[in-house]
């Protein structure tokens, strides 16, 4: 749990370009630069967001939002010492801000300074009596310590009141009312690009605060953004109760998200024709030994991952039994995902990771990342430095079916049908026979806009098609739920 500070809202597929135009007219506007950094963070363009927050701090060294949000980015990226220093500075420079104390308390807890963490959380109550975020942080801490009674008490206090935030539509037409369900402890779909804020009035409900007797906000459609089945299982159960009670059309029914944990989804998809999914098993940390892995049928090299993390965080390759203890012990969590290694290298020895989104039952190509490294992510791949890679990606985006071939497309369509998600997607490779090599498939697939570089202009139509499909999905479900189109 890491808290962030929000900025002035901007919306639309070209949000960064909108803010850049405003900054060009007012280059000294720190508020706009902070909004730009937040937008980059919302879009998961984390490296660019870090630079943007640093730019804000260079102009205003004690800027509260930049200190907190940069600390949050670095904390998630594993740079805990720097994150803790930023949270400490935020708490010192802004002694009346409880967010700083909660984030600092989290950092202290992760460093094993339990008494200091508890004291820091409790200082937040001096600023805001009954501060829900501090209660929630204490509930997580006590749960981890095995102090279940105290954990339950703080959890109940954290969600004694419903947590609903309303964001008005930014356009002038009658808005579609969307009830957005999110989990308090993360594992949520990045919905910022997927919802057209010009047309949508958003009611954001933290599901842990739901009570059967509460009055739900008015809405035409429910968008279940609780997307990580490994991290947010209890939140998904609450989301299911809300969807059932609502009766409105829903996007991503919780019942369809629940069986998309990494171990479950690889077992489901691996049974489909033309699909190869790596054997995946969730194991207690103490059982992740050379002997335990051999007994479970795993061989080296293999992959270890902490459940509930994305974009390559806490995800490592273990080449041999000798490396196992040190690498295993560097990962957080009491349980770890053990994943068989799929060697998806092509004839040129590069790894390729395609991303295709499933929106309203249709397939949409989003990007192709090519790298020498097995852990392929678009932001760390070789796409900006190898012209041939961009040419290959452009061909994929322009003609996905022609590039992948009928066999691979048929397998993707079977995967789409098996998952049954309104919004989701898959990261995958393709072997020489045209089989789909599953790397990840779930509801949490993020949409990364093309960087502001003319060399990537070929990507913009594909991103625009994805966002148009997502916006249309929300509108269609809204009309099904009684919205009167104007």
Rosetta blueprint (number, residue, H / E / L):
1 X L
2 X L
3 X L
4 X L
5 X L
6 X L
7 X L
8 X L
9 X L
10 X L
11 X L
12 X L
13 X L
14 X L
15 X H
16 X H
17 X H
18 X H
19 X H
20 X H
21 X H
22 X H
23 X H
24 X H
25 X H
26 X L
27 X L
28 X L
29 X L
30 X H
31 X H
32 X H
33 X H
34 X H
35 X H
36 X H
37 X H
38 X H
39 X H
40 X H
41 X H
42 X H
43 X L
44 X L
45 X L
46 X H
47 X H
48 X H
49 X H
50 X H
51 X H
52 X H
53 X H
54 X H
55 X H
56 X H
57 X H
58 X H
59 X H
60 X L
61 X L
62 X L
63 X L
64 X H
65 X H
66 X H
67 X H
68 X H
69 X H
70 X H
71 X H
72 X H
73 X H
74 X H
75 X H
76 X H
77 X L
78 X L
79 X L
80 X H
81 X H
82 X H
83 X H
84 X H
85 X H
86 X H
87 X H
88 X H
89 X H
90 X H
91 X H
92 X H
93 X H
94 X L
95 X L
96 X L
97 X L
98 X H
99 X H
100 X H
101 X H
102 X H
103 X H
104 X H
105 X H
106 X H
107 X H
108 X H
109 X H
110 X H
111 X L
112 X L
113 X L
114 X H
115 X H
116 X H
117 X H
118 X H
119 X H
120 X H
121 X H
122 X H
123 X H
124 X H
125 X H
126 X H
127 X H
128 X L
129 X L
130 X L
131 X L
132 X H
133 X H
134 X H
135 X H
136 X H
137 X H
138 X H
139 X H
140 X H
141 X H
142 X H
143 X H
144 X H
145 X L
146 X L
147 X L
148 X H
149 X H
150 X H
151 X H
152 X H
153 X H
154 X H
155 X H
156 X H
157 X H
158 X H
159 X L
160 X L
161 X L
162 X L
163 X L
164 X E
165 X E
166 X E
167 X E
168 X L
169 X L
170 X L
171 X L
172 X L
173 X L
174 X L
175 X L
176 X E
177 X E
178 X E
179 X E
180 X E
181 X E
182 X E
183 X L
184 X L
185 X L
186 X L
187 X L
188 X E
189 X L
190 X L
191 X L
192 X L
193 X L
194 X L
195 X L
196 X L
197 X L
198 X L
199 X L
200 X E
201 X E
202 X E
203 X E
204 X E
205 X E
206 X E
207 X H
208 X H
209 X H
210 X L
211 X L
212 X L
213 X L
214 X L
215 X L
216 X L
217 X L
218 X L
219 X L
220 X L
221 X E
222 X E
223 X E
224 X E
225 X L
226 X E
227 X L
228 X L
229 X L
230 X L
231 X L
232 X L
233 X H
234 X H
235 X H
236 X H
237 X H
238 X H
239 X H
240 X H
241 X H
242 X H
243 X H
244 X H
245 X H
246 X H
247 X L
248 X L
249 X E
250 X E
251 X E
252 X L
253 X L
254 X H
255 X H
256 X H
257 X H
258 X H
259 X L
260 X L
261 X L
262 X H
263 X H
264 X H
265 X H
266 X H
267 X H
268 X H
269 X H
270 X H
271 X L
272 X L
273 X L
274 X L
275 X E
276 X E
277 X E
278 X L
279 X L
280 X E
281 X E
282 X E
283 X E
284 X E
285 X H
286 X H
287 X H
288 X L
289 X L
290 X H
291 X H
292 X H
293 X H
294 X H
295 X H
296 X L
297 X L
298 X L
299 X L
300 X L
301 X L
302 X E
303 X E
304 X E
305 X E
306 X E
307 X L
308 X L
309 X L
310 X L
311 X L
312 X L
313 X L
314 X L
315 X E
316 X E
317 X E
318 X E
319 X L
320 X L
321 X H
322 X H
323 X H
324 X H
325 X H
326 X H
327 X H
328 X H
329 X H
330 X L
331 X L
332 X L
333 X L
334 X L
335 X E
336 X E
337 X E
338 X E
339 X E
340 X E
341 X L
342 X L
343 X L
344 X L
345 X E
346 X L
347 X L
348 X L
349 X L
350 X L
351 X E
352 X E
353 X E
354 X E
355 X E
356 X E
357 X E
358 X E
359 X E
360 X L
361 X L
362 X E
363 X E
364 X E
365 X E
366 X E
367 X E
368 X E
369 X E
370 X E
371 X E
372 X L
373 X L
374 X L
375 X L
376 X L
377 X L
378 X H
379 X H
380 X H
381 X L
382 X L
383 X L
384 X L
385 X L
386 X L
387 X H
388 X H
389 X H
390 X H
391 X H
392 X H
393 X H
394 X H
395 X H
396 X H
397 X H
398 X H
399 X L
400 X H
401 X H
402 X H
403 X H
404 X H
405 X L
406 X H
407 X H
408 X H
409 X H
410 X H
411 X H
412 X H
413 X H
414 X H
415 X H
416 X H
417 X H
418 X H
419 X H
420 X L
421 X L
422 X L
423 X E
424 X E
425 X E
426 X E
427 X E
428 X E
429 X E
430 X E
431 X L
432 X L
433 X L
434 X L
435 X L
436 X E
437 X E
438 X E
439 X E
440 X E
441 X E
442 X E
443 X L
444 X L
445 X L
446 X L
447 X L
448 X L
449 X L
450 X L
451 X L
452 X L
453 X L
454 X H
455 X H
456 X H
457 X H
458 X H
459 X H
460 X H
461 X H
462 X H
463 X H
464 X H
465 X H
466 X H
467 X H
468 X H
469 X H
470 X H
471 X H
472 X H
473 X H
474 X H
475 X H
476 X H
477 X H
478 X H
479 X H
480 X H
481 X L
482 X L
483 X L
484 X L
485 X L
486 X L
